[in-house]
Amino acid sequence: MANSWIDGLGHQAKSALKENVGKLRGDAKLTADGAAERAVGDAQNVGGPGGAQLIPGIDTGRIAGIAHQIRGSVKARFGTLLGDAKLAADGRAESRLGRTQDNAGSARDEARDVPVEPPLGVFDSARVRAWLEAMDRRFAGIDSWIP
């Protein structure tokens, strides 16, 4: 289970290849197999409720975005190689979608990593109280500040 995200990315990449080759050859079974494999890969890359992280410190949106970028690049290359303008355009669009997802996930990572400081900054109430008590002891002998 620890490497399910790696398996999921593998399934997603393989599914893109199967689906696109199936579409190009007119092979409905290969296209359906690719779609089924994509569903398996997507399921393995789901972070769970609340966007739980598959890899600690990395948002699941980044993982999905990278997978979309890879799948989009594969589609675009195949479209270019085979002279299929629609497939190439679909691949470029999916790659852009992946970049957007990756950037959004990166922003969520950065927002999560910002340390939340307590209201007193680096001081907590116990440290402030201890400092005030030390000042009271230090100046205990002074009755008045007026000469």
Secondary structure by P-SEA (a helix, b strand, c coil): ccaaaaaaaaaaaaaaaaaaaaaaaccaaaaaaaaaaaaaaaaaaccccccccccccccaaaaaaaaaaaaaaaaaaaaaaaccaaaaaaaaaaaaaaaaaaaaaaaaaaaaacccccccccccaaaaaaaaaaaaaaacccccccc
